[in-house]
Every structure is written in C-alpha cells, then in structure tokens.
Amino acid sequence: MQTTLRARGPLKNALISAPIFARALETHGAQIAIVSHTTSLTYTDLANAADSFAQRLMPNVQLVLIEGRNEMAALVAYLGALRSGRVVLMHPPGQDIDASEITRTFAPDARYFCVGDEWVLEQTAYSTPCHADLALLLSTSGTTGATKLVRLSAAALEANALSIAEYLGLTATEKPITTLPIHYSYGLSVINSHLAVGATILLTDDSVVDDAFWDLAVQYGATSLAGVPRTYELLERGALLSRAPKTLRMLTQAGGRLAPSKLAYPLREIKERGGQFFVMYGQTEATARIAYVPPHLLQDNKDCIGIAIPNGEIELRDDNGHKIDAVGKSGELIYRGPNIMMGYAQSPEDLQRGHEMSELATGDIAERNSSGLFRIVGRRSRFVKPFGLRVALDEIEKTLEGEGVQSLVAGTDDLIAIAVKDSDAKDIWDSKRQTDLCARLSEHYRLPQKLFHILPMNEWPSLPNGKPDYASLVSQAQKSLRRLSDSPKTVSALFADIFLGMPVDDDSSFESLGGDSLNYVELATGLEAILGELPKNWDRLSLRQLELLRSTAGDQTRGWFSRAGIDPDVALRATAIAAIVFHHAAAFEMLAGGVAALLLMVGYNWARFQRSAIIAGSVWRILPRLFAAVLAPYFLVVAAFEIARGGTPLSAWFLFANYDVTLHGFMLPFWFVSAYAQATLLLVLLSSAGPGVRNAVKTSPWRLGMIAVGIGLIAKAGLFELGLSVPFRSLDQVVPQLALGWTLAFSDTRRRQVWAAIAACAVAVSSILGDDSLFSNDWSLREPYWMLQAMWILIATLGILYVPRLSVPRWSAATLSALAAGAFTIYLTHTAVIWVIGRAVGDPIPGAAAGVAALLVGLTAHFAVHRGARLTHAACAKKNKHAPRTETKAPNDR
C-alpha cells in the first residue's frame, strides 16, 4: 500500500497534480465559464476567483469540507481547493453540517458553508494527513448519515471528465443547465466534463418545475439537460420540455433505472429538435460514469445500460469468479478503468491510504444481449430470501410494470414493501385493489400473501441525490403494518392543546409558534406517544409533516415496563427539581446545588428556542411570554405567602430577591425567579443592541457562547472583589452558567465538545470557590454546597455532550417527563407545601414524605392550570362561535 502523503507546495506546483478541468481554466481565457441568475464569470475570472479562495486557506489546511450547493461560491471553492492541492470533502446542503456524522468523523481542517445568504469559512489549526493522489471525497449515500466515503484521485476525476466529454461529443459551444446538486457524483461530473472543454455552465439550484429554471435556460440558450428518473418524471408530468429553448440538443439520464415506458416522452421531444438522448450508467465509486447507450441504438435497447465508456472495460463474472462470455447469461458486472476510486474511507486514517482498487465489482447483476449491450437484471443487495426462496425485488417491479403499475419495491426476508403511485383521485388504491394485487403476487411467486404490503404514495421516498430510499420504504411499511385505526391523538389536536389560543395551521411548527422550554417537554412527550420515535429536529417540522409521519406510525401502545426514549436534558431537569425539593424538605445535604443544573438548562434552552427570535430581530416577544408563563404565577404565589405569613419582603415583589442578603427560610428560593427575570431582560437588551449581535448569534453561536463564559467569569470575580456580588444568587454569579448552557447547545463537534468541557470545568471551579473570588488565595471549601453545585454543573455538561437519547422503562420515562414538564410550577409551590406541612407537624424540616407531597402538589397544580386554561379557551371559542356576527370596515378599507 502506498503511503505517500500530500506535501502542499506553492500554487504553481499544486496545479501540476490538479485535474485538467481545474488546472487549465486560464487556457479558455475570455470564454464565459459560469452563468447564474445574478452574475457570470469568464474562465480567467473563474481561475482568479478560485486562486483567491485558495489563498484564504491557511497553509496547514489539507482537508476542506464544502457545502455542495449549486452556487457560484461553492463551485469556486471546489476549484480553488483542487488547484491548490487540497482534498475536497463534498457535503450535501440543507443539513446541519456541525451535527453531521461525516463532519464528526473526519473533522475537516476547514469548512466552507452557507448561513442564510452568506458563505462562511471556518478553519482550524489541524492538518489532516492525506495521500498525495487524493483529491475528492464523496459520500456513497445520499445522506450525511453514512460515513463511508469514496476516495477519488485527481487522475480519476480527469479521466472520467475526458471520457464523458469524448462520448458525448462536448465542445466549447455547450451550455448545460444544472439540474442535479454538485455534491452528487452525477451532478459534479456534468460540471467537470464541461469545464474540461471550455463550455459555459448555466448554474442554478432551481427545479425543473420552477419558472426561474426555464427563464435562465431560455435567456442563455441551454444546449443540454441532465436528469435522474425523478427529473424525467417531473418533465413528463408537466410537459415541461415544451418550455425548453430551441437550442436544447441533448438530454442525459443516469442515477437509476428509467422504465422503458418513461423513455418515450424525452425521446420524442429531443428527436423533434434533432438532438440526442444518452442513457447512462455509473457509480460514485467510478467517479460517476461506467457505461452509456449510443443514441442510435437506444430505440431498440431501452432496457440497457449500453457499452463501456472510452478507456473503460466491462465484463461479467459468475458466482465462482469466472468470466461470462455467453449472450443472455447473467453475472456480476465488473468494471476496469482509470476512473475507479482509490478505495473507501471510514476514518481519518483511511485518507492516508493509496490506490487499493484495480477493478470495481459493482454489485449489479447484468447480462449481455446479442447487440453487445449490457442490461442490468438485478442487484446482489436487491434480493431477499423469504422461506429460503431467492426473490429479485427488481423483477417484482418489472412484473408490476407489465401490469401497468408503477412501483418501488424494497424488502427483507420477512416483508416485501411495494410503493405504488397514487393520485388525487379517491380510492384509486382502495383496500380491495391492494388485496387483489397482493393475491396475484402471492400466486405468481408462490409466497404467502401476508408477505406483501402495499403503500399507495403520491411521492416515493428518495435520497437527496434523487435515488430511491429503499430503507425508508421498508421502515414505513413496518410502521404501517403496526398501525391501529384508533390513533391515540392527532398531531393537530396536540398542538392546539399545547399552544392554547394561538392560530395553529398546517404550516405551524414548534419553532414558528415560539415554543420554549416550558412546553417543549410536554409536546415532545405527546408526539412520542403518537409517532413513536421522534424524528431529528422535530421542533422545526411543520404540523403537516408531522401528520404525515403519524400516518405511517405504528401502534404506540406498549407495556408499562417496555422501553421508551427520553432526552438527557429532560432527565437532568427532572432529577434537578426532585433534588431541590428533597433538599429543602429533608435537609439532605448531598442533594444541594441542583439549581445550578436548572440555570444551565435555561441557557441551553435559550439557544434552542430563542435563537431564531434573536436572529429575526423579534426577541422582544420573549417578554410577554416571560410575564404570562413565569411572572404571573410567581406573583400569585408571592401574594399567597403575603396573606398566609403576614409579610413578604419587597425584594420578592420587585424582582431583586437575588440581591437581598436578608432573605432566608422558605422565601429564599424566590431568588431564582428574580435572577431568571433579570437574565432574560439582559438577553433581550443585548440581542437588541444591533445587527452585529444578531449576526454573531446566526453565524458563530458557539464562539459567542464561549466568549460569554469567559466574560462572565471575569465579571463575576471583579464584582465580587468590589463587594457588588451575592454568592450563587446575583446576576454576575449565574451568567457563566447560562452562557455555558448556551455553548453546550452548539457543541456538536469533538473539538467544540472538548473546549466546552474545559469551559465547564472553569465554571465549576468558580463555583467551588464559593464566597471567595477567582483571585483569592484561600481555596478552602467552607461549605459543601459549592462542591455540590460544581458537581451538578459537570454532570449536566457531560450528560448533554456525551449521553445520547436515553432508553428507560416506559414508567420511568413518563415520570421523568412529567417532572420536567412541571418543574417550574413545582419550584414555585414546593416551599409553600413544605411550610404548611412543617407547621402541621411542628418541624420546619418535615422530611422526605413532605418532599413527595410537594412534588405531587406541584404536578397537580401544573396540570390543573393547563387543564383550566384549555377549558377556558374552549368555552371562549364556543361562545364566540355562537355570538352574533356583524361586519365593520375600517375607515380606509377598500
């Protein structure tokens, strides 16, 4: 194995090893290279822009992650990295790059991605060792969930680009318009092959169904269009090729099998223009292309992938590895050519590996016809063996196609899932038709009818690169089989219940409705009961999307002792409030300090639930919520204490109880509400300071959090030295914990997690010092409270950073979720309950039983208030419904 590592030199030297389409940009001079909706670049401009990006990269940078958007900035960065000898890792757009498994696994030295409308370049001091020949890393999957990457050399990129240009007959007069993302090997090959011949690329991220796509195509005279089966389905459905300019003379198709019946439309349209239609076959492992059907043979060979591309070679082998020469005999398709990958990469260490492949076993089963063209008949991974019988899933699709049924088939040895095309017509796939189809398949394949499951769909599940998502289809079928007709509750009803009095429609989401930590747990618990496993980023999904998930969710009724999932922050919140209550009720010293975890959770939830409001400049909407959900019930409790005890400190009424050193006994916990209100007001004021703050929250939230932790610790020490601080209570004391919580929400890479853990240690040390400042020489721990508070900070930090979603008994999950949902109400009421019980038994510290009572009273109060609000809202809605209506117009209403 070769171990030659990349030694990046000056740009001039790096260009020698770059693929021709990147290194020879200047040779095309003033020819227009790229045209977008807003700008254009000549080849000279493109070369200069690429080199300018390369110069922005620090010398140590070897591995550059680029968000693969169809935008000028991404393309310039791609070419600049290649020209400077770096390795490019293409990442799909529209996903959280920080949270991506690929990013976590490979930890690129630099990341170039788009935030809103701005492109951001983040660089580290790291330098990932890479093999000298390595140029590009592409995912083998359409998602970032897979960390298995294809390692492509510069030579392979060049060979594939030139081969494609040769068999397509590309020249500098070509003007292809992009229909596929550049993070996908097919889409990227369109870019590479056309740059290699000096063509003009019409760069757009619009779909073929968008007017803007055709406006660009017509304005600049697009000459070719590339598509996957889904693309041609959309083109035919809307008869969209009639909108193409007269200059369109070539169509290409790859990315999966296009049914022969679906070839008629594009073939007819392109022939009327005197153009050509190329059906192609390829894999990312071969840098994109392996075979193509010569256009003059396509009419009689619509089910073929054709012949090998120039400089490539295809052969078939049987299960024993012997070459197959006979016509009509199937075997695995093997490809050899200069464009095959170096190998796979599943870890950073694999990037140092050299060329490990002399040929590519595609995994596809093919046969050769009498014309010498190859035809795919199945795939090794597309076979299942129910009851020991080998069944080809592709063959089922073809069988159904013969009956006029479009289908997508996936399965396991226990289930064959069949997605069929539905339409807006009602009952087109009613239960009888589904049963009849399953019966026919059962008879044809001599398999039990219950093995087949039909899923009518308007749109089939697909990966971002347009290929079928077979795994998703199987998952949906499995959930559908478990579904009960009496679902426990609809998603819309749950949203209406949680967001009382707010307008909730199909486009509403938890985030758009201004959800926060007070209703997050309740909604998450309810959704889990309906959907089962909560999808990632469920808080950003619309009600319509969640309802669609509900339609495929199975029966969620499970035993009380079965397992259920719960987020670590929910468990922390529940545990902390329980510890606080029992500490106050029974004086269990070892349970002290839980309030530190609650403060950290406040900052963590600000990051999750208020960031969008800050970015949008609508942060002031936080204040009404603060009053309605926090201060209103707080003042009711304070008033109750006033009546029962005959006197309440003014500090409790005017929200500066955290600075009142005379506050003691059962009134002492009120300091938390004062600190929370002051911190919220500070957040609002700082967020309203100007666009600079909002931009920092948008583009660098983690860095902003780390800076806030540092400033908070310094301010805490300084104010204590000046005598302006109150231990563990005053605003300066709590800010570091709030800032740490914010930081943890964005600590989604290994590097960030390490630095966040270090910050947590600093905050914990600050707490351990207790009454002493950071600059004191007295490190004596005069009270155990400080050590326990530090322990809570570290436990909360480690839980959020490193503990995945917890799997616990269902009864435990229900208990923890209830405690977390009612945490604030429990905090407000628990001292009153303990005080009343203490008066009754004659002991101010009545014991653990009083703690249990306080928890139950708090939970009861929480759910009673919620129930009362719901009933009141329903009564008002009913009254308004029956009230007489009158129409009025504003004076200027027209």
Secondary structure, DSSP 8 states (H G I E B T S, - for coil): ----B-----HHHHHHHS-HHHHTGGGGTTSEEEE-SS-EEEHHHHHHHHHHHHHHS-TT--EEEEE--SSHHHHHHHHHHHHTT-EEEEE-SSS-TTT-HHHHHH--SEEEEEETTEEEEEE-S-----BTTEEEEEESSSSTT---EEEEEHHHHHHHHHHHHHHHT--TT--EE--S-TTSHHHHHHHHHHHHTT--EE-----TTSHHHHHHHHHHT--EEEE-HHHHHHHHHTTGGGGS-TT--EEEE-SS---GGGSHHHHHHHHHTT-EEEEEE--GGGTT-SEEE-HHHHTT-TT--BEE-TT-EEEEE-TTS-EE-STT--EEEEEESTTS-SEEESSGGGGG-----SSEEEEEEEEE-TTS-EEEEEEGGGEE-GGG--EEHHHHHHHHHHTT--EEEEE-SS-EEEEEE--SSTTTT-HHHHHHHHHHHHHHHT--GGGEEEEEESS--B-TTSSB-HHHHHHHHHHHHT--SS-S--HHHHHHHHSTTS---TT-BTTTTT--HHHHHHHHHHHHHHHSS--TTGGGSBHHHHHHHHHT-------TTSEEEE-HHHHHHHHHHHHHHHHHHH--GGGTTHHHHHHHHHHHHHHHHTHHHHHHT-GGGHHHHHIIIIIHHHHHHHHHHHHHHS---HHHHTT-GGG-TT--GGGGGGHHHHHHHHHHHHHHHHHTS-HHHHHHHHH-HHHHHHHHHHHHHHHHHHHHHTT---TTTSHHHHHHHHHHHHHHHT--SHHHHHHHHHHHHHHHHHHHTTTS-TT-S------HHHHHHHHHHHHHHHHHHH--SEEEEHHHHHHHHHHHHTHHHHHHHHHHHHHHHHHHHT-SS--HHHHHHHHHHHHHHHHHHHHHHHHHHHHHHHHHHHS-------TT--
